[in-house]
Amino acid sequence: MDWNEIKVSIPCENTDEATAICQMTVPYGVYIEDYSDLETEAPKIAHIDLIDEELLKKDKSTSIIHIYIEPDINPSEAVSFLKERFESLNIKHQIEVVSTREEDWATAWKKYYHPTKVGQRLVVCPTWEEYTPADGEVVMMLDPGMAFGTGTHDTTRLCMQLLEEHVNSDTLMLDIGTGSGILSVAAALLGAKHCVGCDIDPLAVRTAGENAQLNKVENVTEFVCGDLAEKIDGTFDTICANIVADVIIRLSPDIPSLLKEDGVFIASGIIDERADDVIAALDKIGFECTDRRDSGGWVALCAKRKAE
């Protein structure tokens, strides 16, 4: 059965913002072609020394976002929505609609995911790949599907690097806005005693549970659907919030009551321009930043209570 594929071409610097807009048009995600950092990132991801000449010739200034529309849905509504949003934000764009076979797009995105080492120990591996861990490595298996990535985005990777430093066998961990559950699963694989993930999206909670089962950590993970203040009790050694700056700022007053006296709060999903705003919000609740990690224009912060 033929589906409609919407191809959105935009400048690479607008990829994140444009992707967020494109994801509003479908419930199952999109995939992105972005060759801007091909020559530096491909060897890290695929562990190769040579890159195909055809790939090297790809346009490195433009990203292409692929959206797939079901056969019984007219794509014109999505196209109109995209044009209106892009024009309102002054994002240069070209939109093309083509027909594609379902079996072609259903697996096309898989070629972009490979085993990736995200920290000193953690390796994220899609389920269709094989990976033999080196001594000390911890492998997280994920089946990304069309709904979420494999943890290689800067914000998630920075969080997992910080978790490697702060998780041990006694750690009770809270993951705010758990999404796919990747941070909770990562903490569990690193040896945490118990991990709780909270999200307002029922689909995210279900997906998180499936990922925990896939990695055989369902006995030390728990995922709840609902508002943080209503659903979470107790205190934790480590709290993670890989969301966005505004939500972190809004939730920050709840952190002191949920975090143990010597606990750490890891906040990510922060664009570098908003890092100072988050730091100021943490200062208001009596916290100070003890570590800051930057990557690709994104920031992750690690904070503790100020010493009295």
N, C-alpha and C positions, 0 to 999 in steps of 0.2 A: 504494500500500500504506500502511495506517495505522500510525503509530508511536505510542508512548505518550509524552506530554510531562509531566514532573514540574515543577511550578511551586513554587519555594521562596521564600516571602516572609519577609524578616528585616529588622531595623533596619539602616539604612545604615551605622552605625558598626561592624557586624559583617560587612560585605560581604567583605572580604579573607579573613578566617578561614573564613567559611561557604563561599566559593567554593572554597577549597582542599579542604574536605571534600567538596563536591559533585563535584569533579573526580576523586575517588577512585572514583566509581560508573560512569564510562564512560571509554573510552580516547581519545575524540576531542574532548573539551572541552565547554564550556558557553558560554552567552552571558548577559549580565547587563543588566538594566534598572536604572539608578541615576540618578535625576533630581535628586539633592541639590545638585549644582553646575551645573545646566542653564543658568541665566541668566548665569553667569560664564564657563563653558567652551565652550558651544555657539558663540558668536561667534568664539572663537579657532580652533576646529576646522573649522567649516563656512564661516567667513568670511561670516556673515550678520548683519544688523542687527535683523531681526524674527524672533521665534520664534512658531511656531504656537500659537494660543490653547489648543488641546487639550493640547499638551505642557505648557504653563504650569500647567494644572490638575492635572497628575500629582502623586501623593503624593511629596513630597520627603524624607520620613522613612523610607521603606521601599524596599528593593531587592528585585527579583524575579530569581532565578536560574533559568534554563530548562535542563532536562536532557532529552535525547531518548533514549528506550529503544527498541531494535530490536523489530520486531513479534513475533519468536519468543521474546522474553525477558519474563518476568513482572516488572513494575515493583515488586511488593510487597517484594522483597528489598532493593532500593535504598531504598525508603521507610523500611523498618525500620532500616536502617543509618543513614540521615540522622537519624531521630528520636532514636536512641540517642546519636549523637555530639553533636547539638545540645543534648540534655537534659543530657549529662554536662558540657558547657561552659556551661550556663545561657544559651544563646542562644535568645531568643524566636523562634518560627517558626510558620509555617502552610504546610502541604504539600497540594497539589492535583494530582491526576492526570487528564489529559484526553487525548483522542485527536486526532492531528494528521496531516495528509497529509505524506508525505516531501518532496514538492516545495515545500511551504510553509516548512518549517524549514530546508531545505538552503541557502536563499539569504536567509532573513530577517535574519540577523545582518549582512549586508553593508551595510545602511543605516546602521550605526553607525560605519563607517570612512570617513574622508575624508582628503585630503592634509593633513598636519600638519607644521608647521615645529617642529622639536624643539631647535634651537640657533640659532646665528648663520648657519649655512650649510646644515645638513642638513634635508632635507624627506623625510618618509616618506609614500609614496603607494601605496595599494592598486592592483593591476593593472587593475581595472575602471574606475578614474578616470583622467581626463586632467589633466595639470598642466604649465604652462609656467613653467620656473624663471626667477627674476630673476637679474640679474648676480651671479655669485659663489655661487649656490645649487647644492647637490649633491643630486640626487634619488635616493632609494633606493626601488625598486619591490618590493613584497611582496604575496604572495598568502596572506593569513593562514590561510585555511581555518578549520576548527573547532578547531585544536590550539594556536594561539598568537596573540598580539595583534600590533599593527602598531608597537610600540615607543613608544607614547604613555604607557605606565605610568611613574610617577615614577622608579622605579629605573633603567629603561633610558634614559629621557630624560636623567637626570642624568649617566649614564655617557657618553652620546654628546656631551653638552656638554663634558665634560672631555676626551674624545678630540679634539674640534675644536682644543683648546689644545695637545695634546701629540703629535699625529701629523704627521709630515712625510714627505718622499720617502725618507728614510733609515730610517724606523721599521720595526723588526721587532716584531710584536705577538703576544702570547699571550692567548687568551680562554679562561679556565677556566670550565667549565660553560656551553659555548657556546649550548646550547638551539637556537633557530632560526638561530643564526649571525649575528644582526642586528648585533652589535658588531663582529665580524670583517669583515662586509660594509661596515659604516659606515667602519671604519678604511681598508679598501681603497679605497673611493670617495673618501676624503679624501686619498688619495695614498700610503698606506703601501707600503713595499717588499715586505713579505710578512706574512701573518697566519695564525696557527695557532689553530684552535679545538679544544678537547678536551672530551669529554662521555662519561659512562658509558652514555648511552642511545643505542642504535643508530639509533632513529627520529629522534632529534634530529640526529645526525650526517648522516643522509641528507637531512633537511629543510634543514640548513645548506648542504649542497652544492648543493641545488636553488636556494636563494636566491642563492648566489654565481653560479650560471650565469644566473639570471634577470637579474642586474645586471652580467653580463659581467665579473666579477672572479675567475672560477675559476682563472685563471693565477697569481694572487697570493694565493690563499687555499688552506688545507689543513685538513681536518677529520679528527680521529682519535678513535676510540672506545676508551675504557679509562681506567684509573687514571692520574692525573697523573704520579706518581712513576715509573711503568713506561713510559709512552709518550712523554714529552717530554724531549728533549735540547737542549743549547745554552742560550744566554742571549738575553734580549729587552730592547728599549728600553722597552716599555710592556707591562704585564700588567694585565688586567682580570679581576675576579671579581664578577659580578653574581649572587650566590647568596643566602645568608642568613648572619646573623652567626655562628652556631655552626660552619658549614662554613668560613667565612673564617678564624675563629680556629684551627680544626683544621689548615687548610692553610698557615697563615702561616709555620711553620718552613721550608717548602719554597721560599718566595719568594726569599730572599737568593741561593740558588744558581742561580736561574733569571733573575734580574734583573741587568742590567748596572750597573756602579758608579754611573752617573749616570742610571739609569732611574727610571721612575715606576710605582707600583702604585696602581691605581684599584679600590676596593672599594665595592660597592653591594649593594642588597637588604637593607639594614640598617634595622630599625625604630628610631626615634629613641631609645627606651629602652635599646637595646643598643649605641649608638654608642660610649659610653665603654669598654665591654668590648672592642670591636674595637680602639680606640685603645690600650688597655692591652696587648693582644696584639701589636700592631705595635711598641710601645715595647720589648717583651721581645726582639724580633729586631733591634733597633737602628734602627728606622724612626721618623720623625716625620711628622705630618700637616702638609701644606703648603696644603691647601685642603679645605674642607668645604662641601657643598651640601645644602640641606634642601628638601623639597617633599612636601606631603601626608602628613607623618608618617614619611617615609622619608629616609634619609641616604646620601650618597655621599662617600667620602673619597679624597683623593689623598695618597699618602705617598712619601717618599724616604728614603734612608739618612741618618742623622744625620751632620752634619759633625764631623770629628774635630778 
